[in-house]
Amino acid sequence: MMNPTASPGPAVSTLYLSAPEAAELIRRKGLIQCMAGIAANIREDFRRWPEFDKSARVANHSRDGVIELMPIADDVSYSFKYVNGHPKNHRRGLPTVMAFGVLADVDTGSPQLLSELTLTTAMRTAAMSVVAAQQVARKNSRTMALIGNGAQSDFQALAFKEGMDIEEVRLYDVDREATKKLAANLQGSGLRVILCSSTAEAVNGADIVTTVTADKTSATILTPDMIEPGMHINAVGGDCPGKTELHPDVLRMAKVFVEYTPQTRIEGDIQQMPADFAVTELWEVLTGAQQGRTSDEQVTVFDSVGFALEDFSALRFMRDTALALGVGERITLIPEMADPKDLYGALRQPAGLAGAGLDAFGAASVPVAAVR
């Protein structure tokens, strides 16, 4: 039996980064710097692709949405993300996408970081789009069409301005209020903002077209007649079974790049195509194993569905930045035990430790800055 007065064993201290604390981190570090840092981690991690234990995400679908778990690990760290996609949530005053995640130590399984990932996912998705475009879009691209002007669009516009030197964004959404929101948020960004009345008008003359629509339907946002030689299509919105944005002939006329083929064939725009439809995984381009764009006239598509490795990269960035800035708090997510075989003993609160600021196991939660 555990001695009630025995000293607790080694504590598992988890850094917790709430949504308000993540927002504070982003404000202090700078949004552009955060997206650039995540992009750097993505490039680094994708270049060591074979080192990761990979799998397609686990998805539970309902009539109006999906809830997913996205795990991945290398020999040092494990991460997962919980994320949903419910396009009708805005009618309830809720975000379409909500997420949180964990970064853990592989050797012990102890959780190092518990973090919000709603804001972080927006940054990592935009960062991933830029990483892909830097590899396969034309280097002199200066104009981007943004089709779908919801929560992700602001991050895409700003990331492409900094990462690809985009000068003009041409906006269209069936919801005019969303377009007004985006235009207002981009004021003072240095981008020339053009409001358009249709998808066709927005994509006309664009070097890069980003589609980031939310409806959980097999939509046809882009058709072959809209596609111009040399255009790069950053297809972000098609990210689950039955949800697409591109006409199949757009895919047939393009060289298509993906994150993780087994997942993208189920969830991406290429779900419309035969199982042997040719695609190139982006990590192969980043390592030089495969070519990206082969001519200025070639049409390229990044069929982006979001892969767990990007969240792994983003969680690493958020952990390191939180520690550097002293943002977040330490929590006792795992009970402290004098005898690791006596979990029941953790129900006995040590004498003299009751009081305000103590958790159920008698351990105080203190700001991370105080324990560094």
N, C-alpha and C positions, 0 to 999 in steps of 0.2 A: 504494500500500500504506500502511496506517495505521502511523504512527510509534508503537512500543510505549511511548515515554516521553511521548507527547503528553498534554496535559490532557484529561480527559473533558469532553464537551459538557454542556449543561444537564441536570441530574438530574431524573428523574420520581420524586418521593417520594410514596408512597401511604400514607395513614393506615389502619392495620389495627386493627379492633375485634373481638377474639375473643369467644367466648361468656362466659368468666370476666370479661373486661373490660367487656362489655355489662352483665352482672349487677352489677358494681361501680358502673358509671355509674347504673344504675336505683336501686340502694340509696342512692347519694349524692344524686341528684336527687330521689328519691321516686317510687314507682310512679304515684301519682295525678297528680303533676306531669308525669311523662313522657307519660301517656296524654292529659292535657289539652293538652300542647304539640303532640303529634302531631295531635290533633283540630283545633287551631288551624291547623296547616299544611294539613290536609285541606280545611278550609273555604276557606282562601286559594287553594289550587291548583284546587279544583273550580270556584271562581268565575271562574277564567280558563281554563276547559275548552277553548275554541277554540284556544288557543295551543299545545296539545299534539299531537304526532304519535302517534296512538293505534292500537292493534291488539289483537285478542283474543289471549290467551296461547297459546303453542304447547305442546301436550300430547302426551305419549307414554304410552299406557295399557298396562297389563299386567293379568293376571288379578286380582291382589290390590291394585293401586294405580295411581298415576299420578305421573309426573315432569313438571314444567312449567317453562317459561321465560316471564317476564313483563317485556317491554321497554316503555319509553315515553321520550319526550324533549320538551323545549321548545327554545327557541333558545339556551339557556345550558347546560343539564345533560341528561345521558342517564342512565337507570338501568335495571337489570334485576334480577330476582330469580329464583334457582333455588329451587324448592320441590317437595316431594313430598307425597303423601297416601297412606299405607298403614295402613288401619285395624287390620290384624292385627299391627302392629309391637310392640304392648305385650306380646305373647306371647314376643317375643325380647328384651325389655328395652329396646326402642328407642322413641322418640317417634313418634306417628302422623305428625306434621308436622316436617320438618327443612328449614332454609332458610339461604341466604346471599345477599348481593347486592353490587352495585357501583354507585357514583355516579361519573360521569365528566364531564370537560369537553368540551362539544360542539365548540369551536373547534379543539382539538388531538387529542381522543380519549383524552387521558391519564386514567387512573383515579385519582380523588381519594380514594376511600374503598372499602375492601373490608371488609365487615361481616357478622357473624353476623346472621341474621334470624329465628331460631326464636323467641327471646324477643320480638324486636321485632314479628314478625308477630302474636303473641298480643295485644300492646298495640295495634297498629294496627287489628286486626279489631274489638276492643272499642271503640276510639275511633271507628271508622267507624259502628258500630252506634248509638252515642250521637249522633253528628252527624245521622244519619238520624232517630232518634227525636225529637230536639229540633225537627225540622222537621215531622214528620207524626204523632207520638203526641199524645194529650191532655196538656195542660200539667199537669193535676192527677193524673197517674199516680203511684201510690205503691206498687203491688204488682206484682211480676214473677214469673212462673213460668219456671224454668230446666229445660228438658227436654234431658238430656244433660249429665252432670256431670264430663266429662273435663278435659283440659288447658286448654281455652279458657274453661271456665265461671267460674273464679275471677276472671279479668280482666273478663268481662262483668258479673258481679255488682258488683264494686267500681267499675267505670266508670259503671254506671247509678245506683249510690248517689250518686256525686258529680255526675254530669252531668244526671240526671233526678230527683234527690231521692227515689229509691226507698227505701222503708223496710222492706219485707218481701219476701223471696225464698222461693218455694215450689219445692222441689227434687224431681226424679224422674229416675232412671236405672235401666235394667234391671240394671246392675251396682251393687249396694248398697254395695260398697266404695268406688266412685267418689263416691257421695253422701256417705258418711262422711268421705272425704277433703275434699270441698268444704266440708262443714259445719265441719270442724275448722279449715280455713284461714280461714274467715270469722269465727271467734271473735274477739271484740274489735273487729270492723269497725263495729259500730253497727247492723248489719242484723239484723232479726228473721228467723230461719231456721226454716222449716217443712219437715220431711221428709214426703214424700207417698208413697203406695203405688201410684199410677198416674198416667198423664198427665192423665186426666180430673179427678182430684182436684186435681192441681197447678194446672191452668188455671182451675178454677172460681173466679170472682170476680177473676181477675187482670186488671190494666189492660194489661200488656205480657206477651207470651209470647215467650221466646227459645228457639228450637230449635237445638241445636248437637250433633247426633248424628253418629257417625263412619262407620257401616256404608255400604259402597259398594253400596247397593241402592235400588230404587225403593220406599221405605218410605212408609207413611201414618201419620205421627206425630200430625197434627192432622186431625180430621174436622169437617164442618160443624156437627154437634150440639154441639161443644165451644166454638164461637165465640159470643161475646157482643157486643152492640152497643157500638161505641166501642173495641173491643180493637185494639191494635197488635201485629202479629206480626213479630218480628225473626227471619227464617228464614235461619240461617247455615250449617246443615249440608249442604244440597243445593248442591254446588259442582263437579260434573263430570257428564258424560253418564251417564245411568242411575242417578243418585243424587238422590233427592227426599225431601221430608219432609211435604208438604202434599197433601191430597186436592184434585183439580182444582176441586171445587165451593167450596172455601175461597177459591181465587183468583178464581173467578167472582163471589163475593159481596163482594170487596174492591177497593179502589183500590190498585194495585200500583206500587211504586217500585223502580227498578233502578239499578245503576251505569252499565254500558255495554251497551246493548241487544244488539248483535251477539254479545257473549260470553254474556250471561245467557240468551239464547234457546237456546243450546247446552248450557249447564251448570246453569242455575238451575232452580227449581221450575217456571218457565214453559216449560221444555222439553216439558212435557205438553200445552201449549196450542197452538191454531192460530197460524200465523205472524203473523196480523194481530191477535192478542190485545193489547189496549191496555195500555201501560205508560207511566210517566213517569220520565225520567232525573233523578236526584237533583240534578245540577248545575243543572237548569232551575228547581228549587224554590229552591235556594240563591241564584240570581241574580234571582229574582222573575219569571222568564219564565213559570212555571207555578205553579198553586196546589198546596199540599200537602193536608192534611186540610181538608175543607169543612164538616164538622159534627161534633159530639161523638158522634153515633150511628154515624158512618161507620167501617167496618172498614178498616184499612190494613195492607199487607204490604210490608216491605222485603225483597226477594228478593236477599239478599247472597251474592255468589259470590267477592268479593275481586278488585279490579282494580289494575293496575300503578300507577296514579296514587297510590293509597294508600301503596304501598311507596316511591314517589318522595318523598312527603311525610314518611314515617317516616325514610328515609335522610337527608334534609336535617336532620331534628331530631337524629338520632344523631350526625351529623358535627358540627353546631354545638355540641351539648352536650359531646361528647368534647373538642373544642378548648377550650371554656370551662373544663372541669374538669381538663384535662391527662390524660385517660384514653386509652389506646391506645398504639400504637407506630408509628414510621415504618419502612416496609419498602421494599426495592428490588424491586418487582414487575416492573419494566421494566429491561432491561440498560442500563447507562450506556456511551455510545460517543463517542469523540473525533470520529469520522466517522459520521454517521447512516446513510450508505450502506454502511458496512462492519460488518455484523452479525457476520460471522465473526471480526472482530478482537476482539470481546468475549470470545472464548474464551481470549485471552491474558491471564492474570492479571498485573496490573502488579507489577513487582518491589518487594519490601519491604512488601507489604500482606498477606501471608499471616499467618494467626494466628487465635486464638480471637475470636469475635464478628464475623467478617467473612463475608459471603455469597459465593456462587460468583463474583461479579464484583468482589470486593474492596471492596464498600461496606458500611460498618458499619450495623447496625440499632440505632437508639437510641430511647429513649422519646420520645413526642411532646412532653412537657413540656420536653425539652432542646433542641428545635429550634424552638419557637414564637418 
